[in-house]
Amino acid sequence: MRSARTTRPVSDRGRLADAQWWRQAVVYQIYPRSFADSDGNGLGDLAGVISRIPYLASLGIDAVWLSPFYPSALADGGYDVDDYRDVDPRLGTLADFDEMTARLHARRIKVIVDIVPNHTSNRHAWFRAALAAPKGSPARNRYIFRDGLGPDGAQPPSDWASMFGGPVWTRVPDGQWYLHLFTTEQPDLNWDNREVRDDFLKTLRFWSDRGVDGFRVDVAHGLAKNLAEPLASLPVGGDITDGSLPPGTHPLWDRDEVHDIYAEWRQVFNEYDPPRAGVAEAWVHPSRRPKYASPDGLGQAFNFDLLEANWNAGEFLRVITDNLADAQRQGSSMTWVLSNHDVVRHATRYGLPPEEHRGHPNARNWLLSGGTSLRLERGLGLRRARAAVLLVLALPGSAYLYQGEELGLHEVPDIPFDLVQDPAYARSQGAEKGRDGCRVPLPWTSGGPSFGFGAGPAHLPQPAWFGAVSVQAQDRDPASTLTLYRQALGWRHKLQTAESMDWMPGTNGQVLHFARPGGWRCVTNFGPGPVPLPNGTVILTSVPFEGSQLPADTTAWLLST
Ligand code: GLC
């Protein structure tokens, strides 16, 4: 077995550097079923990823994170896992996975896989065993089964709502109910059960032994639950970040006990050289994030504050300042995320009217209307997205990019309702269109049956405008968004230094200007009018301009002279 738990002869300094690779890495998220389809079945696959490694290398990224590629009925885009230690046959084999990892490593690209510990799929061998076993059996105790309320137990054990709408409880034929925070097809595991914990340690070793460098931990804040009866009603909304419950007291989310689980995971990570990395997807109050990112825990946690922020200097300033302070407190590095597979793409968000509430309600309503309820300023959104990514890539810490953002892709709002795949649409009874619009397969070429994604049509319909923004259309265009990403990542590699920054004079309600050690500076004008460009040698700008004024919605990178 390659890359097993062995000690390699590296110097202490080298080892330290290697162990810390994730701190300032640029990680590119691949949503495998929508990346590249090698066999023409409409679904992206691992051979498709392998075929695009030259492209990934040309971007200059440090790592890829693959969303789930495990066997799955795709009730939730693969986040319903049938088997944690295998590859979906439609996506390939374990041998393909090994080949992909080896080839990525040969190009110095690390591999992060997604682990989904809160729930299995309802097709997982354990859940099938639980259904076949009687009430009170060890097989049921791997999940969360309860008797219902009322004389015949026909009422669910509590009135809790699931994340995608509908109740969190589903009844099985013998009358018991099981808990699922997400869809019916995603039964929650019982993390009080030692067998569940041990099985995940086995999964972490399974992939680590295959050379995986790190893990993105899905719904990391959900595993520990307090289900002591009676199961009281929860505050309306009950959002753990909305302050309606004191931090740490929600029965389902972000409980202190969850960190015991990650302390065990950390021990497994540290069996390897370099230690495997972890990044938590934890939608928690900012004050609670450091624990997930602690060196004794997963090591890093996504900070989604920037993904929630409007294109506004004040909001960006606050998020960056808070993030810096957090990072200093927790000893982790900062994480920056503008888009992922769960949210409306940021080029689109920045071209719609600003949001007044978290969760992008404007953008989601616009999606539901098929892209008609609000006017999308496509050009402006893209211009801001280009300015935003230069700002983010100049910040200390690691940046997580989502596939297609390097093409400046906009969200696809007009997927016909009968082709929608996201369970959020059906479970919310049509109140949400869901997340398919950012998961439409990538356009690689300007024409062809699925714009080069595969030999046949893609599993989600691609709009006609994809051709003009394809990789082929942008590859050699010096003004394209793809070229901008490549240039930015190239410069970043050369200029990256210690994880610190200083705000520069000129930072105000319209302009953010900061310096990194070594003379690298970044200045962004959030608009509305031009501002004087600070002194220095301009090395990269988000859009071309001439003269000494920095236009609105533009970022420039400078070197101090
Ligand atoms: C995470 C994933 C999301 C998925 C959910 C349930 O939030 O990012 O795509 O639907 O977990 O697994």
Boltz pocket constraint, residues with backbone or C-beta under 6 A from the ligand:
constraints:
  - pocket:
      binder: B
      contacts: [[A, 76], [A, 77], [A, 79], [A, 80], [A, 116], [A, 182], [A, 218], [A, 219], [A, 281], [A, 341], [A, 342]]
      max_distance: 6.0
